[in-house]
Amino acid sequence: MDADVLTAPERVSPPTTDPQWWRSAVIYEIYVRSFADGDGDGTGDLAGVRSRLPYLRDLGVDAIWFTPWYASPLADGGYDVSDYRAIHPDFGDLSEAEALIREALALGIRTIIDVVPNHVSDRHAWFQAALAAGPGSPERERFWFRDGTGPAGDGIPTHWVSPFAGDTWTRTTSPDGTPGQWYLHLFAKEQPDLNWNHPDVRREHEEILRFWFDRGPPACGSTPRRCS
């Protein structure tokens, strides 16, 4: 067989300054835990992804999209985020994520990460602070805490149904052991919804985006739209 038949076509990536690059891009989704194991412990990790970057380039991939790789108790595959600025220790650490972003970009591959803005983990520092602070506190205003219905507050505030099936409210327990307020979670009970009407929530997510843009090369860090 003619060797030219086995030669991959010349790779043509969208220009880095084109804000519409994604319209024609090949984007490859990666669930880190099951993609490639770099250290032999049986769990996929960032080292494994880094080792496969040339393979992804040869496939013609323009961008890799990571499902949540953050620190998480993993009640919902990492979509219950406990720290948006840390990598789950099973996958590696922040320095390895930075190396991956640099190495991928050197091969013409952008990096996209799943931000998960609707909710946090019930282990997130904000939610733990809200539980400790109690009803009416500023900490609880970042979420959707409500009193229950009925004389004893035993009834759920609304009868909305979760996409995960079941109710969308879970009742808290007060420090003295008595039933407390309810909190909204449109998904799992381990994923309390954030109140996007609150300025702290908007500010925090702007800072999270800034944090991850700054993990890229200088052009991305100073002018994020060039790498968005």
Backbone as CSV, one residue per row, in Angstrom:
resi,resn,N_x,N_y,N_z,CA_x,CA_y,CA_z,C_x,C_y,C_z
1,MET,0.846,-1.202,0.000,0.000,0.000,0.000,0.873,1.241,0.000
2,ASP,0.489,2.218,-0.780,1.241,3.464,-0.845,1.256,4.135,0.531
3,ALA,2.473,4.502,0.991,2.594,5.093,2.326,1.807,6.382,2.448
4,ASP,1.609,7.086,1.309,0.880,8.348,1.375,-0.570,8.160,1.822
5,VAL,-1.099,6.949,1.594,-2.482,6.674,1.980,-2.639,6.745,3.488
6,LEU,-1.565,6.406,4.222,-1.639,6.365,5.676,-1.226,7.683,6.323
7,THR,-0.888,8.659,5.522,-0.454,9.940,6.059,-1.657,10.814,6.388
8,ALA,-1.696,11.297,7.644,-2.818,12.145,8.060,-2.788,13.456,7.285
9,PRO,-3.946,14.001,6.928,-3.982,15.278,6.224,-3.415,16.386,7.089
10,GLU,-2.932,17.427,6.447,-2.372,18.548,7.191,-3.440,19.150,8.085
11,ARG,-3.060,19.376,9.344,-4.006,19.895,10.318,-4.161,21.407,10.145
12,VAL,-5.378,21.864,10.078,-5.651,23.296,9.977,-6.567,23.682,11.129
13,SER,-6.039,24.406,12.119,-6.826,24.827,13.272,-7.376,26.229,13.046
14,PRO,-8.509,26.554,13.692,-9.043,27.910,13.571,-8.048,28.926,14.121
15,PRO,-7.960,30.110,13.551,-7.051,31.135,14.063,-7.338,31.435,15.530
16,THR,-6.281,31.685,16.310,-6.463,31.918,17.740,-7.223,33.208,18.033
17,THR,-7.258,34.129,17.093,-7.940,35.403,17.319,-9.369,35.406,16.795
18,ASP,-9.836,34.308,16.269,-11.176,34.240,15.683,-12.201,33.958,16.778
19,PRO,-13.082,34.910,17.110,-14.060,34.670,18.183,-15.101,33.615,17.823
20,GLN,-15.184,33.243,16.551,-16.144,32.233,16.110,-15.475,30.884,15.858
21,TRP,-14.295,30.680,16.433,-13.531,29.454,16.165,-14.329,28.193,16.450
22,TRP,-15.171,28.257,17.483,-15.881,27.070,17.943,-16.922,26.570,16.940
23,ARG,-17.342,27.440,16.007,-18.381,27.038,15.062,-17.916,25.912,14.136
24,SER,-16.637,25.873,13.836,-16.122,24.833,12.945,-15.158,23.893,13.647
25,ALA,-15.043,24.026,14.964,-14.049,23.250,15.708,-14.513,21.822,15.987
26,VAL,-13.538,20.938,16.112,-13.769,19.581,16.605,-13.461,19.609,18.099
27,ILE,-14.481,19.398,18.929,-14.320,19.465,20.387,-14.510,18.065,20.966
28,TYR,-13.530,17.619,21.723,-13.485,16.259,22.252,-13.729,16.311,23.759
29,GLU,-14.806,15.670,24.217,-15.130,15.665,25.648,-14.293,14.625,26.380
30,ILE,-13.765,15.005,27.544,-12.960,14.088,28.356,-13.538,14.001,29.764
31,TYR,-13.879,12.781,30.172,-14.201,12.480,31.570,-12.922,11.878,32.140
32,VAL,-12.196,12.663,32.920,-10.827,12.311,33.284,-10.724,10.923,33.905
33,ARG,-11.646,10.587,34.780,-11.556,9.344,35.546,-11.488,8.099,34.662
34,SER,-12.068,8.173,33.468,-12.115,6.970,32.631,-11.353,7.129,31.316
35,PHE,-10.615,8.237,31.153,-9.961,8.459,29.858,-8.615,7.743,29.749
36,ALA,-7.674,8.040,30.628,-6.348,7.421,30.555,-5.674,7.513,31.921
37,ASP,-5.097,6.401,32.356,-4.437,6.312,33.663,-2.939,6.508,33.477
38,GLY,-2.409,7.602,34.007,-0.994,7.897,33.822,-0.078,7.344,34.882
39,ASP,-0.618,7.028,36.072,0.259,6.565,37.148,0.010,5.122,37.565
40,GLY,-0.878,4.428,36.864,-1.069,3.002,37.106,-1.882,2.642,38.329
41,ASP,-2.641,3.603,38.882,-3.431,3.284,40.075,-4.852,2.853,39.743
42,GLY,-5.164,2.757,38.443,-6.488,2.298,38.041,-7.492,3.405,37.819
43,THR,-7.096,4.653,38.041,-7.991,5.797,37.859,-7.394,6.751,36.826
44,GLY,-8.201,7.191,35.884,-7.732,8.169,34.924,-7.283,9.443,35.606
45,ASP,-6.337,10.142,35.006,-5.782,11.338,35.633,-5.248,12.287,34.561
46,LEU,-4.787,13.448,35.003,-4.286,14.440,34.058,-2.993,13.988,33.393
47,ALA,-2.194,13.217,34.101,-0.986,12.671,33.486,-1.357,11.787,32.302
48,GLY,-2.436,11.032,32.451,-2.899,10.196,31.349,-3.368,11.017,30.173
49,VAL,-4.083,12.108,30.451,-4.533,12.979,29.363,-3.339,13.589,28.651
50,ARG,-2.363,14.057,29.407,-1.172,14.667,28.804,-0.464,13.687,27.872
51,SER,-0.434,12.429,28.275,0.261,11.440,27.443,-0.466,11.166,26.134
52,ARG,-1.751,11.522,26.079,-2.552,11.263,24.874,-2.747,12.499,24.006
53,LEU,-2.151,13.611,24.379,-2.343,14.838,23.601,-1.896,14.695,22.141
54,PRO,-0.760,14.062,21.852,-0.408,13.880,20.432,-1.445,13.064,19.662
55,TYR,-2.019,12.079,20.332,-3.074,11.267,19.710,-4.287,12.134,19.383
56,LEU,-4.674,12.993,20.327,-5.819,13.873,20.089,-5.522,14.850,18.967
57,ARG,-4.295,15.362,18.910,-3.911,16.234,17.802,-4.047,15.498,16.471
58,ASP,-3.567,14.253,16.443,-3.611,13.493,15.189,-5.039,13.166,14.766
59,LEU,-5.959,13.143,15.735,-7.366,12.944,15.399,-7.970,14.188,14.742
60,GLY,-7.290,15.319,14.877,-7.816,16.567,14.333,-8.627,17.353,15.342
61,VAL,-8.415,17.082,16.636,-9.166,17.761,17.689,-8.668,19.204,17.835
62,ASP,-9.603,20.150,17.897,-9.277,21.562,18.084,-9.356,21.998,19.538
63,ALA,-10.186,21.322,20.323,-10.337,21.683,21.735,-10.740,20.452,22.525
64,ILE,-10.292,20.394,23.766,-10.730,19.334,24.675,-11.590,19.975,25.759
65,TRP,-12.715,19.364,25.987,-13.685,19.856,26.974,-13.670,18.893,28.151
66,PHE,-13.265,19.398,29.314,-13.204,18.582,30.518,-14.506,18.686,31.300
67,THR,-15.121,17.560,31.581,-16.175,17.556,32.590,-15.508,17.891,33.922
68,PRO,-16.254,18.239,34.967,-15.637,18.813,36.169,-14.448,18.008,36.706
69,TRP,-13.324,18.703,36.855,-12.104,18.076,37.369,-11.738,18.641,38.737
70,TYR,-12.667,19.364,39.344,-12.405,20.054,40.601,-12.447,19.112,41.813
71,ALA,-11.994,19.662,42.943,-12.175,18.958,44.214,-13.664,18.748,44.448
72,SER,-14.038,17.520,44.819,-15.464,17.172,44.928,-15.624,15.879,45.716
73,PRO,-16.701,15.758,46.500,-17.004,14.472,47.148,-17.522,13.418,46.168
74,LEU,-17.798,13.837,44.935,-18.230,12.940,43.854,-19.592,12.309,44.111
75,ALA,-20.518,13.085,44.664,-21.888,12.593,44.794,-22.578,12.546,43.435
76,ASP,-22.083,13.368,42.492,-22.669,13.419,41.144,-21.554,13.553,40.104
77,GLY,-20.619,12.644,40.136,-19.566,12.602,39.138,-18.719,13.856,39.043
78,GLY,-18.615,14.595,40.130,-17.810,15.814,40.133,-18.598,17.082,39.894
79,TYR,-19.881,16.961,39.559,-20.709,18.156,39.369,-21.141,18.763,40.700
80,ASP,-20.760,18.141,41.798,-20.931,18.702,43.132,-19.557,19.225,43.558
81,VAL,-19.299,20.498,43.267,-17.966,21.073,43.427,-17.775,21.619,44.840
82,SER,-16.705,21.194,45.496,-16.398,21.724,46.823,-15.349,22.833,46.768
83,ASP,-14.536,22.854,45.701,-13.536,23.913,45.533,-13.252,24.083,44.042
84,TYR,-13.680,25.221,43.486,-13.527,25.482,42.050,-12.082,25.798,41.657
85,ARG,-11.235,26.036,42.627,-9.858,26.435,42.325,-8.862,25.315,42.611
86,ALA,-9.354,24.120,42.800,-8.479,22.980,43.083,-8.864,21.802,42.204
87,ILE,-7.887,21.006,41.831,-8.095,19.782,41.064,-8.361,18.625,42.016
88,HIS,-9.261,17.736,41.630,-9.499,16.561,42.472,-8.188,15.790,42.623
89,PRO,-7.809,15.428,43.850,-6.510,14.775,44.054,-6.338,13.451,43.310
90,ASP,-7.430,12.789,42.962,-7.307,11.562,42.165,-6.745,11.849,40.775
91,PHE,-6.920,13.099,40.316,-6.536,13.453,38.953,-5.170,14.124,38.865
92,GLY,-4.696,14.685,39.964,-3.434,15.411,39.949,-3.551,16.678,40.769
93,ASP,-2.908,17.733,40.321,-2.975,19.003,41.051,-3.002,20.161,40.065
94,LEU,-3.034,21.356,40.615,-3.174,22.547,39.782,-1.982,22.728,38.836
95,SER,-0.785,22.436,39.308,0.383,22.600,38.447,0.315,21.664,37.248
96,GLU,-0.234,20.472,37.453,-0.362,19.552,36.329,-1.433,20.026,35.344
97,ALA,-2.497,20.611,35.868,-3.522,21.178,34.982,-2.935,22.308,34.143
98,GLU,-2.114,23.155,34.760,-1.479,24.243,34.025,-0.560,23.702,32.931
99,ALA,0.191,22.649,33.258,1.079,22.045,32.262,0.272,21.467,31.105
100,LEU,-0.843,20.838,31.420,-1.695,20.256,30.379,-2.219,21.347,29.442
101,ILE,-2.669,22.446,30.013,-3.206,23.542,29.198,-2.125,24.075,28.258
102,ARG,-0.913,24.255,28.780,0.189,24.757,27.949,0.547,23.773,26.838
103,GLU,0.684,22.495,27.208,1.093,21.493,26.234,0.040,21.301,25.150
104,ALA,-1.225,21.336,25.555,-2.296,21.194,24.568,-2.280,22.369,23.592
105,LEU,-2.133,23.581,24.108,-2.141,24.755,23.247,-0.962,24.733,22.278
106,ALA,0.182,24.212,22.745,1.347,24.108,21.862,1.072,23.175,20.688
107,LEU,0.121,22.260,20.860,-0.264,21.337,19.788,-1.479,21.849,19.004
108,GLY,-1.911,23.069,19.300,-3.049,23.644,18.607,-4.385,23.248,19.188
109,ILE,-4.393,22.804,20.458,-5.624,22.331,21.103,-5.980,23.262,22.256
110,ARG,-7.148,23.840,22.196,-7.638,24.659,23.299,-8.174,23.771,24.420
111,THR,-8.313,24.362,25.615,-8.882,23.660,26.759,-10.142,24.375,27.221
112,ILE,-11.225,23.618,27.348,-12.502,24.123,27.861,-12.812,23.348,29.132
113,ILE,-13.233,24.055,30.185,-13.607,23.359,31.415,-15.059,23.658,31.768
114,ASP,-15.703,22.671,32.340,-17.090,22.783,32.778,-17.115,23.565,34.095
115,VAL,-17.790,24.704,34.135,-17.730,25.569,35.314,-18.731,25.166,36.401
116,VAL,-19.904,24.700,36.045,-20.963,24.282,36.983,-21.419,25.458,37.865
117,PRO,-22.137,26.430,37.317,-22.521,27.607,38.087,-23.823,27.493,38.868
118,ASN,-24.646,26.488,38.613,-25.968,26.437,39.238,-25.924,26.112,40.728
119,HIS,-24.993,25.262,41.121,-24.978,24.756,42.492,-23.556,24.454,42.916
120,VAL,-23.391,24.190,44.208,-22.114,23.738,44.752,-22.346,22.428,45.493
121,SER,-21.268,21.854,46.008,-21.401,20.684,46.867,-21.910,21.107,48.251
122,ASP,-22.586,20.208,48.938,-22.984,20.519,50.312,-21.770,20.553,51.246
123,ARG,-20.587,20.163,50.720,-19.336,20.285,51.491,-18.606,21.591,51.197
124,HIS,-19.107,22.370,50.260,-18.484,23.650,49.926,-18.469,24.554,51.160
125,ALA,-17.414,25.351,51.298,-17.262,26.208,52.483,-18.448,27.143,52.673
126,TRP,-18.996,27.653,51.576,-20.137,28.562,51.691,-21.345,27.865,52.308
127,PHE,-21.629,26.654,51.866,-22.818,25.980,52.377,-22.610,25.548,53.825
128,GLN,-21.426,25.105,54.150,-21.147,24.748,55.542,-21.291,25.966,56.446
129,ALA,-20.848,27.122,55.973,-21.005,28.356,56.744,-22.471,28.729,56.893
130,ALA,-23.256,28.493,55.835,-24.693,28.799,55.882,-25.411,27.923,56.900
131,LEU,-25.050,26.647,56.939,-25.659,25.747,57.923,-25.326,26.190,59.350
132,ALA,-24.072,26.595,59.544,-23.642,26.992,60.881,-24.250,28.324,61.303
133,ALA,-24.492,29.226,60.351,-24.957,30.571,60.677,-26.424,30.618,61.076
134,GLY,-27.244,29.781,60.498,-28.641,29.734,60.895,-29.550,30.634,60.086
135,PRO,-30.874,30.519,60.331,-31.877,31.281,59.561,-31.663,32.783,59.634
136,GLY,-31.914,33.450,58.498,-31.829,34.895,58.444,-30.428,35.456,58.317
137,SER,-29.432,34.601,58.242,-28.047,35.066,58.183,-27.648,35.457,56.765
138,PRO,-26.640,36.330,56.628,-26.132,36.668,55.292,-25.610,35.443,54.545
139,GLU,-25.035,34.494,55.272,-24.498,33.286,54.633,-25.589,32.484,53.938
140,ARG,-26.772,32.462,54.520,-27.864,31.695,53.913,-28.454,32.397,52.691
141,GLU,-28.230,33.700,52.571,-28.784,34.435,51.439,-28.106,34.059,50.125
142,ARG,-26.964,33.403,50.182,-26.292,32.956,48.953,-26.969,31.721,48.348
143,PHE,-27.869,31.122,49.111,-28.591,29.923,48.676,-30.089,30.208,48.737
144,TRP,-30.884,29.144,48.670,-32.343,29.283,48.745,-32.851,28.499,49.957
145,PHE,-32.707,29.101,51.116,-33.248,28.526,52.355,-34.647,29.089,52.573
146,ARG,-35.567,28.208,52.932,-36.939,28.631,53.189,-37.516,27.835,54.360
147,ASP,-38.448,28.481,55.080,-39.206,27.749,56.101,-40.167,26.802,55.406
148,GLY,-40.502,25.711,56.078,-41.470,24.780,55.533,-42.893,25.258,55.731
149,THR,-43.799,24.574,55.088,-45.212,24.917,55.219,-45.844,24.116,56.355
150,GLY,-47.013,24.557,56.774,-47.712,23.878,57.857,-47.294,24.399,59.212
151,PRO,-48.054,24.065,60.259,-47.789,24.582,61.607,-46.387,24.283,62.118
152,ALA,-45.858,23.109,61.797,-44.531,22.728,62.290,-43.444,22.886,61.231
153,GLY,-43.823,23.442,60.073,-42.837,23.599,59.009,-42.406,22.299,58.378
154,ASP,-43.258,21.273,58.495,-42.893,19.949,57.979,-43.093,19.808,56.478
155,GLY,-43.883,20.706,55.889,-44.177,20.597,54.462,-43.118,21.273,53.614
156,ILE,-42.811,20.683,52.451,-41.810,21.278,51.571,-42.328,22.603,50.995
157,PRO,-41.445,23.570,50.779,-41.879,24.895,50.308,-42.585,24.869,48.962
158,THR,-42.145,24.027,48.030,-42.809,23.873,46.735,-42.791,22.395,46.363
159,HIS,-43.563,22.059,45.346,-43.607,20.667,44.891,-42.916,20.492,43.541
160,TRP,-41.894,21.286,43.306,-41.103,21.123,42.095,-40.434,19.749,42.099
161,VAL,-40.313,19.183,40.909,-39.715,17.851,40.779,-38.319,17.970,40.175
162,SER,-37.385,17.249,40.725,-36.001,17.288,40.245,-35.829,16.471,38.971
163,PRO,-34.934,16.891,38.060,-34.596,16.042,36.911,-34.039,14.693,37.339
164,PHE,-33.549,14.624,38.575,-33.027,13.370,39.112,-34.137,12.542,39.766
165,ALA,-35.372,13.043,39.678,-36.550,12.424,40.302,-36.578,12.761,41.790
166,GLY,-37.782,12.849,42.331,-37.921,13.182,43.739,-38.062,14.678,43.971
167,ASP,-38.099,15.052,45.248,-38.305,16.441,45.627,-37.044,17.274,45.399
168,THR,-37.230,18.585,45.410,-36.107,19.501,45.220,-35.772,20.274,46.494
169,TRP,-36.287,19.828,47.613,-36.004,20.473,48.896,-35.567,19.428,49.914
170,THR,-34.592,19.795,50.739,-34.147,18.931,51.837,-34.129,19.766,53.110
171,ARG,-34.599,19.155,54.185,-34.664,19.895,55.438,-33.355,19.781,56.206
172,THR,-32.946,20.880,56.796,-31.732,20.895,57.597,-32.039,20.480,59.040
173,THR,-30.989,20.230,59.765,-31.107,19.931,61.197,-30.370,21.015,61.967
174,SER,-31.027,21.637,62.912,-30.424,22.699,63.710,-29.367,22.120,64.654
175,PRO,-28.455,22.968,65.145,-27.409,22.483,66.060,-27.953,21.747,67.291
176,ASP,-29.172,22.108,67.726,-29.745,21.431,68.907,-30.475,20.143,68.535
177,GLY,-30.401,19.767,67.230,-31.008,18.510,66.796,-32.436,18.623,66.313
178,THR,-33.023,19.808,66.401,-34.400,19.979,65.943,-34.424,20.248,64.434
179,PRO,-35.538,19.949,63.769,-35.639,20.221,62.329,-35.537,21.711,62.054
180,GLY,-34.830,22.051,60.972,-34.623,23.453,60.645,-35.283,23.842,59.336
181,GLN,-34.701,24.805,58.654,-35.217,25.252,57.368,-34.939,24.213,56.279
182,TRP,-35.530,24.475,55.134,-35.312,23.644,53.955,-34.421,24.404,52.978
183,TYR,-33.657,23.671,52.170,-32.860,24.317,51.120,-33.175,23.685,49.767
184,LEU,-33.094,24.521,48.733,-33.424,24.098,47.372,-32.239,23.427,46.696
185,HIS,-32.514,22.325,46.001,-31.505,21.663,45.159,-32.248,21.071,43.959
186,LEU,-32.082,21.678,42.807,-32.792,21.181,41.628,-32.265,19.820,41.178
187,PHE,-31.075,19.483,41.629,-30.516,18.173,41.293,-30.412,17.337,42.571
188,ALA,-29.274,16.761,42.887,-29.157,15.911,44.073,-29.159,16.757,45.351
189,LYS,-29.518,16.135,46.462,-29.560,16.872,47.721,-28.178,17.345,48.153
190,GLU,-27.139,16.718,47.602,-25.763,17.135,47.898,-25.332,18.335,47.059
191,GLN,-26.280,18.920,46.277,-25.965,20.025,45.374,-26.888,21.221,45.631
192,PRO,-26.710,21.927,46.738,-27.573,23.085,47.019,-27.443,24.166,45.956
193,ASP,-28.584,24.678,45.492,-28.589,25.703,44.454,-28.096,27.038,44.988
194,LEU,-27.330,27.733,44.145,-26.883,29.079,44.469,-27.955,30.104,44.095
195,ASN,-27.979,31.195,44.833,-28.889,32.297,44.561,-28.163,33.316,43.684
196,TRP,-28.449,33.281,42.380,-27.744,34.161,41.447,-28.235,35.606,41.510
197,ASN,-29.200,35.889,42.365,-29.569,37.280,42.622,-28.595,37.939,43.602
198,HIS,-27.764,37.132,44.239,-26.864,37.653,45.275,-25.545,38.114,44.643
199,PRO,-25.085,39.311,44.974,-23.842,39.807,44.362,-22.623,38.953,44.675
200,ASP,-22.594,38.310,45.845,-21.457,37.444,46.168,-21.328,36.301,45.166
201,VAL,-22.459,35.760,44.748,-22.443,34.619,43.823,-21.921,35.057,42.458
202,ARG,-22.408,36.185,41.967,-21.939,36.685,40.672,-20.455,37.040,40.724
203,ARG,-20.053,37.705,41.804,-18.651,38.101,41.946,-17.747,36.866,42.033
204,GLU,-18.159,35.880,42.794,-17.342,34.671,42.948,-17.137,33.967,41.621
205,HIS,-18.170,33.867,40.817,-18.007,33.168,39.542,-17.198,33.985,38.534
206,GLU,-17.283,35.283,38.608,-16.396,36.101,37.780,-14.939,35.853,38.168
207,GLU,-14.684,35.727,39.472,-13.324,35.481,39.943,-12.863,34.064,39.594
208,ILE,-13.794,33.111,39.607,-13.449,31.755,39.191,-13.044,31.727,37.720
209,LEU,-13.802,32.417,36.880,-13.455,32.492,35.464,-12.091,33.152,35.277
210,ARG,-11.852,34.248,36.012,-10.562,34.929,35.932,-9.441,33.991,36.348
211,PHE,-9.664,33.229,37.406,-8.663,32.287,37.912,-8.259,31.305,36.826
212,TRP,-9.250,30.746,36.112,-8.921,29.732,35.113,-8.366,30.347,33.834
213,PHE,-8.839,31.524,33.451,-8.214,32.203,32.315,-6.732,32.451,32.595
214,ASP,-6.410,32.783,33.837,-5.023,33.056,34.208,-4.148,31.806,34.249
215,ARG,-4.751,30.640,34.177,-3.948,29.412,34.125,-3.373,29.187,32.737
216,GLY,-3.892,29.926,31.752,-3.405,29.782,30.388,-2.163,30.619,30.164
217,PRO,-1.651,30.662,28.918,-0.487,31.470,28.596,-0.803,32.949,28.737
218,PRO,0.198,33.814,28.746,-0.029,35.251,28.979,-1.093,35.870,28.100
219,ALA,-1.162,35.492,26.826,-2.173,36.087,25.945,-3.572,35.783,26.426
220,CYS,-3.771,34.555,26.944,-5.098,34.186,27.452,-5.381,34.910,28.757
221,GLY,-4.339,35.003,29.605,-4.554,35.615,30.906,-4.862,37.087,30.815
222,SER,-4.214,37.798,29.883,-4.424,39.236,29.801,-5.607,39.612,28.915
223,THR,-5.898,38.750,27.931,-7.003,39.030,27.007,-7.803,37.753,26.810
224,PRO,-8.661,37.390,27.776,-9.318,36.088,27.738,-10.125,35.820,26.477
225,ARG,-10.668,36.841,25.829,-11.492,36.587,24.658,-10.689,35.948,23.514
226,ARG,-9.375,36.152,23.529,-8.559,35.564,22.480,-8.515,34.055,22.615
227,CYS,-8.742,33.542,23.803,-8.640,32.102,24.015,-9.972,31.494,24.425
228,SER,-11.035,32.276,24.346,-12.347,31.778,24.768,-13.007,30.993,23.653
